[in-house]
Amino acid sequence: MDRKSTPDLSTDVSTVPKVSTSSTGSSPAGAPQTLATVAVVGLGTMGTGIAELLTRAGREVIGIDIDDAAARRAVAVLEASTARAVRRERVTERERQDVLARFRTFRDLQAAAEADLVIEVVPEDYELKRQVFAALDAVVRPDAILATGTNALSVTRLAADSARPERVLGLHFFHPAPAMKLVEVVSSVLTAPDAVTAVTALARELGKDPIAVGDRPGFVADGLLFGYLNQAAAMYESKYATREDIDAAMKLGCGLPMGPLALLDLIGVDTARTVLEAMYAASRDRLHAPAPILGQLAEAGLTGRKAGRGFYTYEAPDSAVVVPDGRTPTETHDLAAGRTVRSVGVAGSGTMASGIAEVFAKAGFQVVLAARSLEKAEAAKARITRSLDRSVAKGRLTAEARDTALAAVTPAGSLDAFADVDLAVEAVAEDLGIKQQLFATLDKVCKPGAVLATTTSSLPVVACARATARPQDVIGMHFFNPAPAMKLVEVVRTVLTADDVHATVRAVCAQVRKHPVDCGDRAGFIVNALLFPYLNNAVKMVQEHYATPDDIDAAMKLGGGYPMGPFELLDVVGLDVSLAIEKVLHAEFRDPGLAPAPLLEHLVAAGCLGRKTGRGFREYARR
């Protein structure tokens, strides 16, 4: 999604260009239609990127835009990109000149008269697009294909209003078009199969990975992406977390290339609102109802990077450089404001407990690792040993540092060993009853003034705090798996947590080189509250037979830059774990849109829990 330019809708025959007619679009029987000449209507950022992609792939490209400045910018972009290619010795100067010669710009839609394919990339306004298609109906050849670049409006409606509905489809590129691999090919119930075949073949020739989808707002990638972005905007609007913490949480906790609020600024707040309005009109899902702040920012003209201000403030319009403003937090880790922490107790014997113990030991803390038995605690320390050995083998850690860290870890078979620790971190099973019993024990064992932390990812921290006689000393420290590698820690403060406890934990996070983000004590905190509704919506897409797990995973990796597709991630996390988190979110927020997808419930009931059982949304080889 991006800004799109508006073409001239006049059809003055005096402006018809001399277009080569060497290709008429005809092909041998059974072969895809040849799309040698392509018109791109609207030379905004996206239109320019598509034109560049086509031109460099050997197509004759007719760029059409009513704005002469937009046309000049498009030519300048192509000149600059091809000049860089020459400097990097990827093309010769002769090849560069051939590319530039294949791109011509015009103000008039009549220029599309001999195009085999016309791609419309004008602003997301239905009436404007309808006018463009009506004008093209009077201009193009009968066999020409008309493609809309929309990701929010109905392709079917545009086709039905066209004089050639069977030749209309959607062709949704992602920004930046030359770099992003995904193309969504969108068919309406009226689209002729040969038209779909032709544009799919073209997409593959352009080096893209096309996926075929039906016509509904957002299609696959944006259909999942914009619901997530909307929830992030609502989270910020409610003052649950700062914009910086929301964005850092999703980048560091999920490995995303951009945080959701920064991405909204890049897309355009007004564009996002338009997409969400279309999605909500179709789904009536409250998760798609645009957060009020999107409308407020759009009406104020604070539409993101293109305006120089949106959720963030930028150096100038169209700049990517964020500058401080009145909402920019001051980063402080005031050790004097908190309590002294020299020794840490970690309760648990699983992967998360051993990972957290390793993090503290490498940072120079004395660590007591307590489990239900000494044997389990020693097994957890052995896991730490193997992890540190791998780091030494990869050159990330010296043998001396490994030995020092291991010497700092003392295994114990009882929580009584926590008597002198300054910070106790619970990392046991995600069961509230078990955690409450453990905190009651910590209350009796730990010295006065010790900070008591839970690593829960979804349970109420205050319920753990109330199991003690010192709720002011209890806080959430949600590490992410694997703890030694993941930089994020969600610092969860309850209504009872003391200020110096909060300051202590933030300072400790800095000492162990983790990035803390502050959030309140509600289900899912930041990451899971935004991540799991997105995963649930992906399951609903499969459940409704709209797309396959493979296509959805490809769409989110290739179109959204996600490190894993939603079904890959669900199988890794565990479908039972995912279902439990989604149930907690649904119970807390009471939003029907958060109800777990029945397909997920059925798979869990069948014992298909993901990689750990050998079958989830996919099947895996047994270990």
Long-range contacts (C-beta under 8 A, 24 or more apart in sequence): 1-46, 1-124, 1-151, 1-175, 1-222, 1-267, 1-268, 1-271, 1-272, 1-275, 2-44, 2-45, 2-46, 2-175, 2-267, 2-268, 2-271, 3-44, 3-45, 3-46, 3-123, 3-268, 3-271, 3-306, 4-42, 4-44, 4-45, 4-46, 4-47, 4-121, 4-122, 4-123, 4-124, 4-149, 5-42, 5-43, 5-44, 5-47, 5-65, 5-66, 5-67, 5-70, 5-121, 5-122, 5-123, 6-42, 6-65, 6-66, 6-67, 6-122, 6-123, 6-128, 7-41, 7-42, 7-64, 7-65, 7-66, 7-107, 7-109, 7-122, 7-132, 8-64, 8-66, 8-107, 8-108, 8-109, 9-109, 9-131, 9-132, 9-135, 10-108, 10-109, 10-110, 10-135, 11-108, 11-109, 11-110, 11-135, 11-138, 11-139, 12-108, 12-110, 13-110, 15-106, 15-107, 15-108, 15-110, 15-111, 16-110, 16-111, 16-113, 17-62, 17-104, 17-106, 17-111, 19-60, 19-62, 19-111, 19-113, 19-114, 19-115, 20-60, 20-114, 21-114, 23-116, 24-141, 25-116, 25-141, 25-143, 25-144, 26-143, 32-194, 32-197, 32-198, 32-200, 32-201, 33-116, 33-143, 33-145, 33-194, 33-195, 33-197, 33-198, 34-116, 34-198, 35-59, 35-116, 35-117, 35-145, 35-198, 35-199, 35-202, 36-60, 36-116, 37-61, 37-62, 37-114, 37-115, 37-116, 37-117, 38-62, 38-115, 38-116, 38-117, 38-118, 38-119, 39-63, 39-64, 39-111, 39-112, 39-115, 39-117, 39-118, 39-119, 40-64, 40-118, 40-119, 40-121, 41-65, 41-109, 41-112, 41-118, 41-119, 41-120, 41-121, 41-122, 41-132, 41-136, 42-120, 42-121, 42-122, 42-123, 42-149, 43-67, 43-70, 43-71, 43-73, 43-74, 43-105, 44-70, 44-121, 45-175, 45-176, 46-121, 46-149, 46-173, 46-175, 46-177, 47-74, 47-119, 47-121, 47-149, 48-73, 48-74, 48-77, 48-78, 49-173, 49-175, 49-176, 49-177, 49-178, 50-119, 50-121, 50-149, 50-173, 50-177, 51-78, 51-103, 52-77, 52-78, 52-81, 52-177, 52-178, 53-173, 53-177, 53-178, 53-206, 54-206, 55-99, 55-100, 55-102, 55-103, 56-82, 56-99, 56-178, 57-205, 57-206, 57-207, 58-102, 59-102, 60-102, 61-102, 61-103, 61-104, 62-104, 62-105, 62-106, 62-111, 62-112, 62-115, 63-103, 63-104, 63-105, 63-106, 64-105, 64-106, 64-107, 64-108, 64-109, 64-111, 64-112, 65-105, 65-107, 66-107, 68-107, 71-105, 71-106, 71-107, 74-103, 74-105, 75-103, 75-105, 78-103, 81-178, 109-135, 109-136, 109-139, 110-139, 112-136, 112-139, 112-140, 112-144, 113-139, 113-140, 113-141, 114-141, 115-140, 115-141, 115-144, 116-141, 116-143, 116-144, 116-145, 117-144, 117-145, 117-147, 117-198, 117-199, 117-202, 118-144, 118-145, 118-146, 118-147, 119-147, 119-148, 119-149, 119-171, 120-146, 120-147, 120-148, 120-149, 121-149, 124-150, 124-152, 124-153, 124-271, 124-274, 124-275, 126-153, 126-154, 126-157, 126-158, 129-153, 129-158, 130-158, 130-161, 133-158, 133-161, 133-162, 133-168, 134-161, 134-162, 134-163, 137-162, 137-163, 137-164, 143-167, 145-169, 145-195, 145-198, 145-199, 147-171, 147-199, 149-173, 151-184, 151-217, 151-218, 151-219, 151-222, 151-275, 152-217, 152-218, 152-222, 152-274, 152-275, 152-277, 152-278, 152-279, 153-217, 153-278, 154-215, 154-217, 154-278, 155-186, 155-187, 155-188, 155-215, 156-188, 156-189, 156-190, 156-215, 159-188, 159-190, 159-191, 160-188, 160-190, 165-190, 165-191, 166-190, 166-191, 166-192, 166-195, 167-191, 167-192, 167-195, 169-195, 169-196, 169-199, 170-215, 170-219, 171-199, 171-203, 172-219, 172-222, 174-221, 174-558, 174-559, 180-558, 180-559, 181-207, 181-208, 181-209, 181-558, 181-559, 182-208, 182-209, 182-210, 182-211, 182-221, 182-554, 182-555, 182-558, 182-559, 183-208, 183-209, 183-210, 183-211, 184-210, 184-211, 184-213, 184-219, 184-220, 184-221, 184-555, 184-559, 185-210, 185-211, 185-212, 185-213, 186-213, 186-214, 186-215, 186-219, 187-212, 187-213, 187-214, 187-215, 188-215, 189-215, 209-554, 209-558, 211-547, 211-551, 211-554, 211-555, 212-551, 213-546, 213-547, 213-551, 214-546, 216-282, 216-546, 217-275, 217-278, 217-279, 217-281, 217-282, 217-283, 218-275, 218-278, 218-279, 220-541, 220-546, 220-547, 220-551, 220-552, 220-555, 220-556, 220-559, 221-555, 221-556, 221-559, 221-560, 222-275, 222-559, 223-279, 223-537, 223-541, 224-534, 224-537, 224-538, 224-541, 224-552, 224-555, 224-556, 224-560, 224-566, 225-556, 225-559, 225-560, 226-272, 226-275, 226-276, 226-279, 226-288, 227-279, 227-285, 227-287, 227-288, 227-533, 227-534, 227-537, 228-260, 228-530, 228-533, 228-534, 229-260, 229-263, 229-264, 229-267, 229-272, 230-272, 230-276, 230-287, 230-288, 230-289, 230-290, 230-291, 230-294, 231-287, 231-291, 231-529, 231-530, 231-533, 232-259, 232-260, 232-261, 232-264, 232-530, 233-260, 233-261, 233-264, 233-291, 233-293, 233-294, 233-311, 234-291, 234-293, 235-526, 235-529, 235-530, 236-261, 236-293, 236-311, 237-291, 237-292, 237-293, 240-519, 240-520, 240-522, 240-526, 241-517, 241-518, 241-519, 241-520, 241-526, 242-327, 242-329, 242-518, 243-311, 243-312, 243-327, 244-328, 244-329, 245-517, 245-518, 245-519, 245-526, 246-517, 246-526, 246-530, 248-488, 248-515, 248-517, 249-488, 249-490, 249-517, 249-519, 249-526, 249-527, 250-526, 250-527, 250-530, 250-531, 252-480, 252-486, 252-487, 252-488, 252-515, 253-480, 253-486, 253-488, 253-490, 253-526, 253-527, 253-531, 254-527, 254-531, 254-562, 254-563, 255-562, 255-563, 255-564, 256-561, 256-562, 256-563, 257-561, 258-561, 260-530, 261-311, 261-312, 262-311, 262-312, 262-322, 264-294, 264-304, 264-310, 264-311, 265-304, 265-305, 265-310, 265-311, 265-312, 265-314, 266-304, 266-305, 267-304, 268-303, 268-304, 268-305, 268-306, 269-294, 269-297, 269-298, 269-302, 269-303, 269-304, 269-310, 269-311, 270-298, 270-303, 271-303, 273-298, 285-592, 285-593, 286-591, 286-592, 286-593, 287-533, 287-537, 287-591, 287-593, 287-594, 288-593, 333-506, 333-507, 333-509, 333-510, 334-503, 334-507, 335-507, 337-499, 337-500, 337-503, 337-507, 338-500, 338-501, 338-503, 338-504, 338-505, 338-506, 338-507, 338-508, 339-422, 339-449, 339-451, 339-500, 339-501, 339-504, 340-422, 341-365, 341-422, 341-423, 341-451, 341-504, 341-507, 341-508, 342-366, 342-422, 343-367, 343-368, 343-420, 343-421, 343-422, 343-423, 344-368, 344-421, 344-422, 344-423, 344-424, 344-425, 345-370, 345-415, 345-417, 345-418, 345-421, 345-423, 345-424, 345-425, 345-446, 346-370, 346-424, 346-425, 346-427, 347-371, 347-415, 347-418, 347-424, 347-425, 347-426, 347-427, 347-428, 347-438, 347-442, 348-380, 348-426, 348-427, 348-428, 349-376, 349-377, 349-379, 349-380, 350-380, 350-427, 350-428, 351-383, 351-481, 351-482, 352-427, 352-455, 352-479, 352-481, 352-483, 353-380, 353-427, 353-428, 354-380, 354-381, 354-383, 354-384, 354-387, 355-387, 355-479, 355-481, 355-482, 355-483, 355-484, 356-425, 356-427, 356-455, 356-479, 356-483, 357-381, 357-384, 357-409, 358-384, 358-387, 358-388, 358-405, 358-409, 358-483, 358-484, 359-479, 359-483, 359-484, 359-512, 359-514, 360-512, 361-405, 361-406, 361-408, 361-409, 362-388, 362-397, 362-401, 362-405, 362-484, 362-512, 363-511, 363-512, 363-513, 364-408, 364-511, 365-408, 365-511, 365-512, 366-408, 366-410, 367-408, 367-409, 367-410, 368-410, 368-412, 368-417, 368-418, 368-421, 369-409, 369-410, 369-411, 369-412, 370-411, 370-412, 370-413, 370-414, 370-415, 370-417, 370-418, 371-411, 371-412, 371-413, 372-413, 373-413, 374-411, 374-412, 374-413, 375-413, 376-413, 377-411, 377-412, 377-413, 378-411, 380-411, 381-406, 381-409, 381-411, 384-409, 387-484, 415-441, 415-442, 415-445, 416-445, 418-442, 418-445, 418-446, 418-450, 419-445, 419-446, 419-447, 420-447, 421-446, 421-447, 421-450, 422-449, 422-450, 422-451, 423-450, 423-451, 423-453, 423-504, 423-505, 423-508, 424-450, 424-451, 424-452, 424-453, 425-453, 425-454, 425-455, 425-477, 426-452, 426-453, 426-454, 426-455, 426-464, 427-455, 427-479, 430-456, 430-457, 430-458, 430-459, 430-577, 430-580, 432-459, 432-460, 432-463, 432-464, 435-459, 435-463, 435-464, 435-467, 436-463, 436-464, 436-467, 437-467, 439-464, 439-465, 439-467, 439-468, 439-474, 440-467, 440-468, 442-468, 443-467, 443-468, 443-469, 443-470, 449-473, 451-475, 451-501, 451-504, 451-505, 453-477, 453-505, 455-479, 457-524, 457-525, 457-528, 457-581, 458-523, 458-524, 458-528, 458-580, 458-581, 458-584, 458-585, 459-584, 460-521, 460-523, 461-492, 461-494, 461-521, 462-494, 462-495, 462-496, 462-521, 465-494, 465-496, 465-497, 471-496, 471-497, 472-496, 472-497, 472-498, 472-501, 473-498, 473-501, 474-501, 475-501, 475-502, 475-505, 476-521, 476-525, 477-505, 477-509, 478-525, 479-514, 480-527, 487-513, 487-514, 487-515, 488-514, 488-515, 488-517, 488-527, 489-514, 489-515, 489-516, 489-517, 490-516, 490-517, 490-519, 490-525, 490-526, 490-527, 491-516, 491-517, 491-518, 491-519, 492-519, 492-520, 492-521, 492-525, 493-518, 493-519, 493-520, 493-521, 494-521, 495-521, 522-588, 523-584, 523-585, 523-587, 523-588, 523-589, 524-581, 524-584, 524-585, 524-588, 528-581, 528-585, 529-585, 532-578, 532-581, 532-582, 532-585, 533-582, 533-585, 533-593, 533-594, 534-566, 535-566, 535-569, 535-570, 535-578, 535-582, 536-582, 536-594, 536-596, 536-597, 536-600, 538-566, 538-567, 538-570, 539-566, 539-570, 539-597, 539-599, 539-600, 540-597, 540-599, 542-567, 542-599, 542-617, 543-597, 543-598, 543-599, 549-617, 549-618, 567-616, 567-617, 567-618, 570-600, 570-610, 570-616, 570-617, 571-610, 571-611, 571-616, 571-617, 571-618, 571-620, 572-610, 572-611, 573-610, 574-609, 574-610, 574-611, 574-612, 575-600, 575-603, 575-604, 575-608, 575-609, 575-610, 575-616, 575-617, 576-604, 576-609, 579-604
